Each structure stands twice: as C-alpha cells, then as structure tokens.
Amino acid sequence: MKSVVIEDDNEESSNIQPGFITLKIRVQTEIYTNITDIKIDPQIPFDIFCNKVKENIFSQIFEKQFLDSIKFLKKNQEISKHEKRNLEQLGFQNNDILDVRLQLKGGRIN
C-alpha cells in the first residue's frame, strides 16, 4: 500500500516529495473555517484518505461526542467517504481544494 503523509505545508510547495501532491483541506462548520495544506500520495484510496483527515481533525472522544455528520466535497460535488477510487482517479491534482463540511450535534450542516 502507498504511504500516507499528512502534514502542514509550512514550506514552499517546491519541496513536495516526488509523486506527492499538495491538497488544500478546507474544514468548515457554522462558526469555524480552517484551511490546511497537506502533502499526499495521489494513489491513496479516498476512503483511507478520509479516515486520515478525520483523525487529524478529531480525537476519537471528541468525534463521538460532537460530530453529527461529515461531507467531503470537490468543486461542490460530494464524494462518499466510502469511495474506493484513489485521489488521482477522482481527478485530484496539485493545489486542489477538498471541502470538509462538519455538522456538529445540535447544528445545521452547510
């Protein structure tokens, strides 16, 4: 299986490891938006990638207590968190944006 690297991109994008792409992950709730650049192997299956993104957003306890639902969107089109195709097959390229919309318990989803 291909490796997974999720890290903040604090350096120039010219430092991307060969074969990796940089994605912008925009996490949104009703009251919060955060954008993080990550370096990732585009061959990673989307469902595994989604789990890694969730792990980086939440601790397990916080997720179970507060998360009601999560949506993953590319250019306003929802991608199932169970999608087996890899990022490259889904058309992700360097510097694309993946929107992660969270609905917290008691709130409305965007």
DRENSEZA-955770 format. One record per residue: y, x, z of N, C-alpha, C in turn; residue number from 1; residue in one letter. Coordinates in nm, 2 decimals. Example, Ala and Ser with C-alpha at 12.3 -4.5 7.8 and 13.67 -1.06 7.14 Angstrom:
// DRENSEZA-955770
pt n.Y=-0.57	n.X=1.32	n.Z=0.78	ca.Y=-0.45	ca.X=1.23	ca.Z=0.78	c.Y=-0.33	c.X=1.32	c.Z=0.78	i=1	aa=A $
pt n.Y=-0.22	n.X=1.28	n.Z=0.71	ca.Y=-0.11	ca.X=1.37	ca.Z=0.71	c.Y=0.00	c.X=1.29	c.Z=0.79	i=2	aa=S $
This chain:
// DRENSEZA-955770
pt n.Y=-0.12	n.X=0.08	n.Z=0.00	ca.Y=0.00	ca.X=0.00	ca.Z=0.00	c.Y=0.12	c.X=0.09	c.Z=0.00	i=1	aa=M $
pt n.Y=0.23	n.X=0.04	n.Z=-0.06	ca.Y=0.36	ca.X=0.11	ca.Z=-0.07	c.Y=0.42	c.X=0.12	c.Z=0.07	i=2	aa=K $
pt n.Y=0.50	n.X=0.22	n.Z=0.09	ca.Y=0.57	ca.X=0.23	ca.Z=0.22	c.Y=0.69	c.X=0.13	c.Z=0.23	i=3	aa=S $
pt n.Y=0.73	n.X=0.10	n.Z=0.35	ca.Y=0.84	ca.X=0.02	ca.Z=0.37	c.Y=0.94	c.X=0.10	c.Z=0.45	i=4	aa=V $
pt n.Y=1.06	n.X=0.10	n.Z=0.40	ca.Y=1.17	ca.X=0.17	ca.Z=0.47	c.Y=1.29	c.X=0.07	c.Z=0.48	i=5	aa=V $
pt n.Y=1.32	n.X=0.04	n.Z=0.60	ca.Y=1.44	ca.X=-0.05	ca.Z=0.62	c.Y=1.53	c.X=0.03	c.Z=0.71	i=6	aa=I $
pt n.Y=1.65	n.X=0.06	n.Z=0.66	ca.Y=1.74	ca.X=0.14	ca.Z=0.74	c.Y=1.88	c.X=0.11	c.Z=0.70	i=7	aa=E $
pt n.Y=1.98	n.X=0.12	n.Z=0.79	ca.Y=2.11	ca.X=0.10	ca.Z=0.75	c.Y=2.15	c.X=0.21	c.Z=0.65	i=8	aa=D $
pt n.Y=2.23	n.X=0.18	n.Z=0.55	ca.Y=2.27	ca.X=0.27	ca.Z=0.45	c.Y=2.41	c.X=0.33	c.Z=0.48	i=9	aa=D $
pt n.Y=2.41	n.X=0.43	n.Z=0.57	ca.Y=2.54	ca.X=0.48	ca.Z=0.61	c.Y=2.58	c.X=0.60	c.Z=0.52	i=10	aa=N $
pt n.Y=2.50	n.X=0.64	n.Z=0.43	ca.Y=2.53	ca.X=0.75	ca.Z=0.34	c.Y=2.56	c.X=0.70	c.Z=0.20	i=11	aa=E $
pt n.Y=2.60	n.X=0.79	n.Z=0.11	ca.Y=2.63	ca.X=0.75	ca.Z=-0.03	c.Y=2.50	c.X=0.70	c.Z=-0.09	i=12	aa=E $
pt n.Y=2.51	n.X=0.60	n.Z=-0.18	ca.Y=2.39	ca.X=0.54	ca.Z=-0.25	c.Y=2.32	c.X=0.64	c.Z=-0.34	i=13	aa=S $
pt n.Y=2.39	n.X=0.76	n.Z=-0.37	ca.Y=2.32	ca.X=0.86	ca.Z=-0.45	c.Y=2.21	c.X=0.93	c.Z=-0.37	i=14	aa=S $
pt n.Y=2.20	n.X=0.90	n.Z=-0.24	ca.Y=2.09	ca.X=0.96	ca.Z=-0.16	c.Y=1.97	c.X=0.87	c.Z=-0.15	i=15	aa=N $
pt n.Y=1.95	n.X=0.78	n.Z=-0.24	ca.Y=1.84	ca.X=0.69	ca.Z=-0.24	c.Y=1.72	c.X=0.77	c.Z=-0.28	i=16	aa=I $
pt n.Y=1.61	n.X=0.75	n.Z=-0.21	ca.Y=1.48	ca.X=0.82	ca.Z=-0.24	c.Y=1.43	c.X=0.78	c.Z=-0.38	i=17	aa=Q $
pt n.Y=1.37	n.X=0.87	n.Z=-0.45	ca.Y=1.32	ca.X=0.83	ca.Z=-0.58	c.Y=1.23	c.X=0.71	c.Z=-0.58	i=18	aa=P $
pt n.Y=1.24	n.X=0.61	n.Z=-0.66	ca.Y=1.16	ca.X=0.50	ca.Z=-0.67	c.Y=1.21	c.X=0.39	c.Z=-0.57	i=19	aa=G $
pt n.Y=1.31	n.X=0.41	n.Z=-0.49	ca.Y=1.36	ca.X=0.31	ca.Z=-0.40	c.Y=1.48	c.X=0.25	c.Z=-0.45	i=20	aa=F $
pt n.Y=1.51	n.X=0.13	n.Z=-0.41	ca.Y=1.64	ca.X=0.06	ca.Z=-0.45	c.Y=1.71	c.X=0.03	c.Z=-0.32	i=21	aa=I $
pt n.Y=1.84	n.X=0.01	n.Z=-0.33	ca.Y=1.92	ca.X=-0.04	ca.Z=-0.22	c.Y=1.95	c.X=-0.19	c.Z=-0.24	i=22	aa=T $
pt n.Y=1.91	n.X=-0.27	n.Z=-0.14	ca.Y=1.94	ca.X=-0.41	ca.Z=-0.14	c.Y=2.04	c.X=-0.44	c.Z=-0.03	i=23	aa=L $
pt n.Y=2.13	n.X=-0.53	n.Z=-0.06	ca.Y=2.23	ca.X=-0.58	ca.Z=0.04	c.Y=2.17	c.X=-0.71	c.Z=0.10	i=24	aa=K $
pt n.Y=2.14	n.X=-0.71	n.Z=0.23	ca.Y=2.09	ca.X=-0.82	ca.Z=0.31	c.Y=2.21	c.X=-0.89	c.Z=0.38	i=25	aa=I $
pt n.Y=2.24	n.X=-1.01	n.Z=0.34	ca.Y=2.35	ca.X=-1.09	ca.Z=0.40	c.Y=2.28	c.X=-1.20	c.Z=0.48	i=26	aa=R $
pt n.Y=2.30	n.X=-1.18	n.Z=0.62	ca.Y=2.24	ca.X=-1.27	ca.Z=0.71	c.Y=2.35	c.X=-1.37	c.Z=0.75	i=27	aa=V $
pt n.Y=2.33	n.X=-1.50	n.Z=0.74	ca.Y=2.43	ca.X=-1.60	ca.Z=0.77	c.Y=2.38	c.X=-1.71	c.Z=0.87	i=28	aa=Q $
pt n.Y=2.46	n.X=-1.74	n.Z=0.96	ca.Y=2.44	ca.X=-1.86	ca.Z=1.04	c.Y=2.57	c.X=-1.94	c.Z=1.04	i=29	aa=T $
pt n.Y=2.58	n.X=-2.05	n.Z=1.11	ca.Y=2.71	ca.X=-2.12	ca.Z=1.11	c.Y=2.82	c.X=-2.04	c.Z=1.16	i=30	aa=E $
pt n.Y=2.80	n.X=-1.95	n.Z=1.25	ca.Y=2.91	ca.X=-1.88	ca.Z=1.31	c.Y=2.91	c.X=-1.73	c.Z=1.29	i=31	aa=I $
pt n.Y=2.81	n.X=-1.68	n.Z=1.21	ca.Y=2.79	ca.X=-1.53	ca.Z=1.20	c.Y=2.75	c.X=-1.49	c.Z=1.06	i=32	aa=Y $
pt n.Y=2.81	n.X=-1.39	n.Z=1.01	ca.Y=2.76	ca.X=-1.33	ca.Z=0.89	c.Y=2.76	c.X=-1.18	c.Z=0.91	i=33	aa=T $
pt n.Y=2.65	n.X=-1.12	n.Z=0.86	ca.Y=2.63	ca.X=-0.97	ca.Z=0.87	c.Y=2.57	c.X=-0.92	c.Z=0.74	i=34	aa=N $
pt n.Y=2.62	n.X=-0.81	n.Z=0.68	ca.Y=2.57	ca.X=-0.76	ca.Z=0.56	c.Y=2.52	c.X=-0.62	c.Z=0.59	i=35	aa=I $
pt n.Y=2.40	n.X=-0.59	n.Z=0.56	ca.Y=2.34	ca.X=-0.46	ca.Z=0.58	c.Y=2.27	c.X=-0.41	c.Z=0.45	i=36	aa=T $
pt n.Y=2.30	n.X=-0.28	n.Z=0.42	ca.Y=2.23	ca.X=-0.22	ca.Z=0.31	c.Y=2.10	c.X=-0.16	c.Z=0.35	i=37	aa=D $
pt n.Y=1.99	n.X=-0.18	n.Z=0.28	ca.Y=1.86	ca.X=-0.12	ca.Z=0.31	c.Y=1.81	c.X=-0.05	c.Z=0.19	i=38	aa=I $
pt n.Y=1.73	n.X=0.05	n.Z=0.21	ca.Y=1.66	ca.X=0.12	ca.Z=0.11	c.Y=1.51	c.X=0.07	c.Z=0.11	i=39	aa=K $
pt n.Y=1.46	n.X=0.03	n.Z=0.00	ca.Y=1.32	ca.X=-0.03	ca.Z=0.00	c.Y=1.25	c.X=0.00	c.Z=-0.13	i=40	aa=I $
pt n.Y=1.12	n.X=0.01	n.Z=-0.12	ca.Y=1.04	ca.X=0.03	ca.Z=-0.24	c.Y=1.03	c.X=-0.10	c.Z=-0.31	i=41	aa=D $
pt n.Y=1.07	n.X=-0.11	n.Z=-0.44	ca.Y=1.06	ca.X=-0.24	ca.Z=-0.51	c.Y=0.92	c.X=-0.29	c.Z=-0.53	i=42	aa=P $
pt n.Y=0.82	n.X=-0.22	n.Z=-0.50	ca.Y=0.68	ca.X=-0.26	ca.Z=-0.52	c.Y=0.63	c.X=-0.34	c.Z=-0.40	i=43	aa=Q $
pt n.Y=0.70	n.X=-0.35	n.Z=-0.29	ca.Y=0.66	ca.X=-0.42	ca.Z=-0.18	c.Y=0.65	c.X=-0.57	c.Z=-0.21	i=44	aa=I $
pt n.Y=0.54	n.X=-0.63	n.Z=-0.17	ca.Y=0.53	ca.X=-0.78	ca.Z=-0.19	c.Y=0.64	c.X=-0.85	c.Z=-0.10	i=45	aa=P $
pt n.Y=0.70	n.X=-0.96	n.Z=-0.16	ca.Y=0.81	ca.X=-1.03	ca.Z=-0.10	c.Y=0.77	c.X=-1.08	c.Z=0.04	i=46	aa=F $
pt n.Y=0.65	n.X=-1.13	n.Z=0.06	ca.Y=0.62	ca.X=-1.18	ca.Z=0.19	c.Y=0.62	c.X=-1.08	c.Z=0.30	i=47	aa=D $
pt n.Y=0.57	n.X=-0.96	n.Z=0.27	ca.Y=0.57	ca.X=-0.85	ca.Z=0.37	c.Y=0.72	c.X=-0.80	c.Z=0.39	i=48	aa=I $
pt n.Y=0.80	n.X=-0.80	n.Z=0.29	ca.Y=0.94	ca.X=-0.77	ca.Z=0.30	c.Y=1.01	c.X=-0.87	c.Z=0.39	i=49	aa=F $
pt n.Y=0.98	n.X=-1.00	n.Z=0.37	ca.Y=1.04	ca.X=-1.10	ca.Z=0.46	c.Y=1.01	c.X=-1.08	c.Z=0.61	i=50	aa=C $
pt n.Y=0.88	n.X=-1.04	n.Z=0.63	ca.Y=0.84	ca.X=-1.02	ca.Z=0.77	c.Y=0.92	c.X=-0.90	c.Z=0.83	i=51	aa=N $
pt n.Y=0.94	n.X=-0.79	n.Z=0.75	ca.Y=1.01	ca.X=-0.68	ca.Z=0.80	c.Y=1.16	c.X=-0.71	c.Z=0.82	i=52	aa=K $
pt n.Y=1.22	n.X=-0.79	n.Z=0.74	ca.Y=1.36	ca.X=-0.83	ca.Z=0.76	c.Y=1.37	c.X=-0.91	c.Z=0.89	i=53	aa=V $
pt n.Y=1.28	n.X=-1.01	n.Z=0.91	ca.Y=1.28	ca.X=-1.09	ca.Z=1.03	c.Y=1.26	c.X=-1.00	c.Z=1.15	i=54	aa=K $
pt n.Y=1.17	n.X=-0.90	n.Z=1.15	ca.Y=1.15	ca.X=-0.81	ca.Z=1.26	c.Y=1.28	c.X=-0.74	c.Z=1.29	i=55	aa=E $
pt n.Y=1.36	n.X=-0.70	n.Z=1.19	ca.Y=1.48	ca.X=-0.63	ca.Z=1.21	c.Y=1.60	c.X=-0.72	c.Z=1.26	i=56	aa=N $
pt n.Y=1.59	n.X=-0.85	n.Z=1.24	ca.Y=1.69	ca.X=-0.95	ca.Z=1.29	c.Y=1.66	c.X=-0.99	c.Z=1.43	i=57	aa=I $
pt n.Y=1.53	n.X=-1.01	n.Z=1.46	ca.Y=1.50	ca.X=-1.07	ca.Z=1.59	c.Y=1.39	c.X=-0.99	c.Z=1.66	i=58	aa=F $
pt n.Y=1.40	n.X=-1.00	n.Z=1.80	ca.Y=1.28	ca.X=-0.97	ca.Z=1.88	c.Y=1.19	c.X=-1.09	c.Z=1.87	i=59	aa=S $
pt n.Y=1.07	n.X=-1.08	n.Z=1.90	ca.Y=0.98	ca.X=-1.19	ca.Z=1.89	c.Y=1.02	c.X=-1.30	c.Z=1.99	i=60	aa=Q $
pt n.Y=1.07	n.X=-1.27	n.Z=2.11	ca.Y=1.10	ca.X=-1.37	ca.Z=2.20	c.Y=1.23	c.X=-1.45	c.Z=2.15	i=61	aa=I $
pt n.Y=1.33	n.X=-1.37	n.Z=2.10	ca.Y=1.45	ca.X=-1.44	ca.Z=2.05	c.Y=1.41	c.X=-1.53	c.Z=1.94	i=62	aa=F $
pt n.Y=1.33	n.X=-1.49	n.Z=1.85	ca.Y=1.29	ca.X=-1.57	ca.Z=1.73	c.Y=1.23	c.X=-1.70	c.Z=1.77	i=63	aa=E $
pt n.Y=1.13	n.X=-1.69	n.Z=1.86	ca.Y=1.06	ca.X=-1.81	ca.Z=1.91	c.Y=1.15	c.X=-1.91	c.Z=1.98	i=64	aa=K $
pt n.Y=1.25	n.X=-1.86	n.Z=2.06	ca.Y=1.33	ca.X=-1.94	ca.Z=2.14	c.Y=1.45	c.X=-2.00	c.Z=2.06	i=65	aa=Q $
pt n.Y=1.50	n.X=-1.93	n.Z=1.96	ca.Y=1.62	ca.X=-1.98	ca.Z=1.90	c.Y=1.61	c.X=-2.01	c.Z=1.75	i=66	aa=F $
pt n.Y=1.52	n.X=-1.95	n.Z=1.68	ca.Y=1.51	ca.X=-1.97	ca.Z=1.53	c.Y=1.44	c.X=-2.10	c.Z=1.50	i=67	aa=L $
pt n.Y=1.51	n.X=-2.19	n.Z=1.42	ca.Y=1.45	ca.X=-2.32	ca.Z=1.38	c.Y=1.40	c.X=-2.30	c.Z=1.24	i=68	aa=D $
pt n.Y=1.47	n.X=-2.24	n.Z=1.15	ca.Y=1.43	ca.X=-2.22	ca.Z=1.01	c.Y=1.50	c.X=-2.10	c.Z=0.95	i=69	aa=S $
pt n.Y=1.44	n.X=-2.04	n.Z=0.84	ca.Y=1.50	ca.X=-1.93	ca.Z=0.77	c.Y=1.48	c.X=-1.95	c.Z=0.62	i=70	aa=I $
pt n.Y=1.58	n.X=-1.92	n.Z=0.55	ca.Y=1.57	ca.X=-1.93	ca.Z=0.40	c.Y=1.61	c.X=-1.80	c.Z=0.34	i=71	aa=K $
pt n.Y=1.54	n.X=-1.76	n.Z=0.24	ca.Y=1.56	ca.X=-1.64	ca.Z=0.16	c.Y=1.61	c.X=-1.68	c.Z=0.02	i=72	aa=F $
pt n.Y=1.73	n.X=-1.64	n.Z=-0.02	ca.Y=1.78	ca.X=-1.68	ca.Z=-0.15	c.Y=1.83	c.X=-1.56	c.Z=-0.23	i=73	aa=L $
pt n.Y=1.80	n.X=-1.56	n.Z=-0.36	ca.Y=1.86	ca.X=-1.46	ca.Z=-0.45	c.Y=1.94	c.X=-1.54	c.Z=-0.55	i=74	aa=K $
pt n.Y=2.07	n.X=-1.52	n.Z=-0.56	ca.Y=2.16	ca.X=-1.59	ca.Z=-0.65	c.Y=2.14	c.X=-1.74	c.Z=-0.64	i=75	aa=K $
pt n.Y=2.14	n.X=-1.79	n.Z=-0.51	ca.Y=2.13	ca.X=-1.93	ca.Z=-0.47	c.Y=2.00	c.X=-1.99	c.Z=-0.51	i=76	aa=N $
pt n.Y=1.90	n.X=-1.92	n.Z=-0.54	ca.Y=1.77	ca.X=-1.97	ca.Z=-0.57	c.Y=1.68	c.X=-1.93	c.Z=-0.45	i=77	aa=Q $
pt n.Y=1.62	n.X=-2.03	n.Z=-0.39	ca.Y=1.53	ca.X=-2.00	ca.Z=-0.27	c.Y=1.40	c.X=-1.94	c.Z=-0.32	i=78	aa=E $
pt n.Y=1.36	n.X=-1.83	n.Z=-0.24	ca.Y=1.23	ca.X=-1.77	ca.Z=-0.26	c.Y=1.15	c.X=-1.79	c.Z=-0.14	i=79	aa=I $
pt n.Y=1.03	n.X=-1.84	n.Z=-0.16	ca.Y=0.94	ca.X=-1.87	ca.Z=-0.04	c.Y=0.91	c.X=-1.74	c.Z=0.03	i=80	aa=S $
pt n.Y=0.90	n.X=-1.75	n.Z=0.17	ca.Y=0.87	ca.X=-1.64	ca.Z=0.25	c.Y=0.72	c.X=-1.60	c.Z=0.23	i=81	aa=K $
pt n.Y=0.64	n.X=-1.69	n.Z=0.16	ca.Y=0.50	ca.X=-1.66	ca.Z=0.13	c.Y=0.48	c.X=-1.60	c.Z=0.00	i=82	aa=H $
pt n.Y=0.59	n.X=-1.58	n.Z=-0.08	ca.Y=0.58	ca.X=-1.53	ca.Z=-0.22	c.Y=0.50	c.X=-1.39	c.Z=-0.22	i=83	aa=E $
pt n.Y=0.40	n.X=-1.38	n.Z=-0.30	ca.Y=0.32	ca.X=-1.26	ca.Z=-0.31	c.Y=0.37	c.X=-1.16	c.Z=-0.41	i=84	aa=K $
pt n.Y=0.45	n.X=-1.20	n.Z=-0.51	ca.Y=0.50	ca.X=-1.11	ca.Z=-0.61	c.Y=0.59	c.X=-1.01	c.Z=-0.54	i=85	aa=R $
pt n.Y=0.60	n.X=-0.89	n.Z=-0.60	ca.Y=0.69	ca.X=-0.78	ca.Z=-0.53	c.Y=0.83	c.X=-0.80	c.Z=-0.57	i=86	aa=N $
pt n.Y=0.92	n.X=-0.72	n.Z=-0.51	ca.Y=1.06	ca.X=-0.73	ca.Z=-0.53	c.Y=1.10	c.X=-0.71	c.Z=-0.68	i=87	aa=L $
pt n.Y=1.03	n.X=-0.61	n.Z=-0.74	ca.Y=1.06	ca.X=-0.58	ca.Z=-0.88	c.Y=1.02	c.X=-0.70	c.Z=-0.97	i=88	aa=E $
pt n.Y=0.90	n.X=-0.76	n.Z=-0.95	ca.Y=0.86	ca.X=-0.87	ca.Z=-1.02	c.Y=0.95	c.X=-0.99	c.Z=-1.01	i=89	aa=Q $
pt n.Y=1.02	n.X=-1.00	n.Z=-0.90	ca.Y=1.11	ca.X=-1.11	ca.Z=-0.87	c.Y=1.25	c.X=-1.08	c.Z=-0.93	i=90	aa=L $
pt n.Y=1.26	n.X=-0.96	n.Z=-0.99	ca.Y=1.39	ca.X=-0.93	ca.Z=-1.06	c.Y=1.49	c.X=-0.86	c.Z=-0.97	i=91	aa=G $
pt n.Y=1.45	n.X=-0.81	n.Z=-0.85	ca.Y=1.55	ca.X=-0.74	ca.Z=-0.77	c.Y=1.58	c.X=-0.60	c.Z=-0.83	i=92	aa=F $
pt n.Y=1.70	n.X=-0.57	n.Z=-0.83	ca.Y=1.75	ca.X=-0.44	ca.Z=-0.88	c.Y=1.84	c.X=-0.37	c.Z=-0.78	i=93	aa=Q $
pt n.Y=1.88	n.X=-0.25	n.Z=-0.80	ca.Y=1.96	ca.X=-0.18	ca.Z=-0.71	c.Y=2.09	c.X=-0.25	c.Z=-0.69	i=94	aa=N $
pt n.Y=2.13	n.X=-0.26	n.Z=-0.56	ca.Y=2.25	ca.X=-0.33	ca.Z=-0.51	c.Y=2.25	c.X=-0.48	c.Z=-0.53	i=95	aa=N $
pt n.Y=2.14	n.X=-0.54	n.Z=-0.55	ca.Y=2.13	ca.X=-0.69	ca.Z=-0.55	c.Y=2.15	c.X=-0.74	c.Z=-0.41	i=96	aa=D $
pt n.Y=2.18	n.X=-0.87	n.Z=-0.39	ca.Y=2.20	ca.X=-0.93	ca.Z=-0.26	c.Y=2.09	c.X=-1.03	c.Z=-0.24	i=97	aa=I $
pt n.Y=2.03	n.X=-1.02	n.Z=-0.12	ca.Y=1.94	ca.X=-1.12	ca.Z=-0.07	c.Y=2.01	c.X=-1.19	c.Z=0.04	i=98	aa=L $
pt n.Y=2.03	n.X=-1.32	n.Z=0.03	ca.Y=2.09	ca.X=-1.40	ca.Z=0.13	c.Y=1.98	c.X=-1.45	c.Z=0.23	i=99	aa=D $
pt n.Y=2.00	n.X=-1.43	n.Z=0.36	ca.Y=1.91	ca.X=-1.48	ca.Z=0.46	c.Y=1.99	c.X=-1.58	c.Z=0.54	i=100	aa=V $
pt n.Y=1.95	n.X=-1.71	n.Z=0.53	ca.Y=2.02	ca.X=-1.81	ca.Z=0.60	c.Y=1.94	c.X=-1.86	c.Z=0.71	i=101	aa=R $
pt n.Y=2.00	n.X=-1.86	n.Z=0.83	ca.Y=1.92	ca.X=-1.89	ca.Z=0.95	c.Y=1.98	c.X=-2.02	c.Z=1.00	i=102	aa=L $
pt n.Y=1.88	n.X=-2.11	n.Z=1.05	ca.Y=1.92	ca.X=-2.23	ca.Z=1.12	c.Y=1.87	c.X=-2.20	c.Z=1.26	i=103	aa=Q $
pt n.Y=1.96	n.X=-2.20	n.Z=1.36	ca.Y=1.92	ca.X=-2.18	ca.Z=1.50	c.Y=1.90	c.X=-2.32	c.Z=1.56	i=104	aa=L $
pt n.Y=1.81	n.X=-2.32	n.Z=1.65	ca.Y=1.78	ca.X=-2.45	ca.Z=1.72	c.Y=1.91	c.X=-2.52	c.Z=1.76	i=105	aa=K $
pt n.Y=1.92	n.X=-2.65	n.Z=1.72	ca.Y=2.04	ca.X=-2.72	ca.Z=1.76	c.Y=2.16	c.X=-2.71	c.Z=1.66	i=106	aa=G $
pt n.Y=2.14	n.X=-2.63	n.Z=1.55	ca.Y=2.24	ca.X=-2.62	ca.Z=1.45	c.Y=2.20	c.X=-2.67	c.Z=1.31	i=107	aa=G $
pt n.Y=2.30	n.X=-2.66	n.Z=1.22	ca.Y=2.27	ca.X=-2.71	ca.Z=1.08	c.Y=2.25	c.X=-2.59	c.Z=1.00	i=108	aa=R $
pt n.Y=2.16	n.X=-2.60	n.Z=0.89	ca.Y=2.14	ca.X=-2.49	ca.Z=0.80	c.Y=2.25	c.X=-2.49	c.Z=0.69	i=109	aa=I $
pt n.Y=2.29	n.X=-2.37	n.Z=0.65	ca.Y=2.39	ca.X=-2.36	ca.Z=0.55	c.Y=2.33	c.X=-2.39	c.Z=0.41	i=110	aa=N $
